[in-house]
Structure formats: C-alpha cells, structure tokens
Amino acid sequence: MKKIHDANALHKQAAEDHQAAAEHHQKAAQCHAENLLTDAKASAKMAMECCNTAQKNTQAACDCSAK
C-alpha cells in the first residue's frame, strides 16, 4: 500500500511543479509583452528552476509507478 501512496504523492507533486513552471512562463510572457525585461528575466529564471524540479519529480513518480 505504501508504494501506491508514494506514487500518488509523487505524481501530485510533479503536477504542482509543472503548474508552477507554467505560471512563471506566463508571467515571463506577460512581462515581455509589457517590455518589462528585468521582470521577464526573473520570471524566466524561476520557470527554469521549476521545470528542473518538475522534471526530477516526474522521473521519480514514473519510476515509482513502473515498479
């Protein structure tokens, strides 16, 4: 039962991480549209960090499901 709970939690966390990345990407796009380049750069950096975390958590979740 623990394996199922772990997989569930890992997939939920990966989804949350991907959602956070998407929000930062949207903010970066909005900042570019408003010519707020410093803010766009900061949002893009946060998006990249969220994407990297999401990728790691996605891999862990999929590995757990594959077992």
C-alpha positions as CSV (number, residue, x, y, z in Angstrom):
1,M,0.0,0.0,0.0
2,K,2.9,2.4,0.7
3,K,4.1,2.1,-2.9
4,I,0.7,3.3,-4.2
5,H,0.7,6.2,-1.7
6,D,4.2,7.2,-2.7
7,A,3.4,7.1,-6.4
8,N,0.3,9.2,-5.8
9,A,2.1,11.8,-3.8
10,L,5.0,11.9,-6.3
11,H,2.6,12.4,-9.2
12,K,0.7,15.1,-7.4
13,Q,4.0,16.9,-6.5
14,A,5.2,16.7,-10.1
15,A,1.9,18.2,-11.4
16,E,2.1,21.0,-8.9
17,D,5.7,21.7,-10.0
18,H,4.7,21.8,-13.7
19,Q,1.8,24.1,-12.8
20,A,4.2,26.5,-11.0
21,A,6.5,26.4,-14.1
22,A,3.6,27.2,-16.4
23,E,2.6,30.2,-14.2
24,H,6.2,31.6,-14.3
25,H,6.3,31.1,-18.1
26,Q,3.0,33.0,-18.4
27,K,4.3,35.8,-16.2
28,A,7.5,36.0,-18.3
29,A,5.5,36.2,-21.5
30,Q,3.3,39.0,-19.9
31,C,6.4,40.9,-18.9
32,H,7.9,40.6,-22.4
33,A,4.6,41.9,-23.8
34,E,4.8,44.9,-21.4
35,N,8.5,45.4,-22.2
36,L,9.5,44.7,-18.6
37,L,12.6,42.9,-19.4
38,T,14.1,42.7,-15.9
39,D,10.9,41.1,-14.6
40,A,10.7,38.8,-17.6
41,K,14.2,37.6,-17.0
42,A,13.4,36.9,-13.3
43,S,10.2,35.0,-14.2
44,A,12.1,33.0,-16.8
45,K,14.7,32.0,-14.3
46,M,12.0,30.9,-11.9
47,A,10.3,29.0,-14.7
48,M,13.5,27.2,-15.4
49,E,14.1,26.3,-11.8
50,C,10.5,25.0,-11.5
51,C,10.9,23.0,-14.7
52,N,14.1,21.4,-13.4
53,T,12.4,20.4,-10.2
54,A,9.3,19.2,-12.1
55,Q,11.5,17.0,-14.3
56,K,13.2,15.4,-11.3
57,N,9.9,14.8,-9.6
58,T,8.3,13.5,-12.8
59,Q,11.1,11.0,-13.2
60,A,10.7,9.8,-9.5
61,A,7.0,9.5,-9.9
62,C,7.2,7.5,-13.1
63,D,10.0,5.3,-11.7
64,C,7.8,4.6,-8.7
65,S,4.8,3.7,-10.9
66,A,6.9,1.4,-13.0
67,K,7.9,-0.8,-10.0
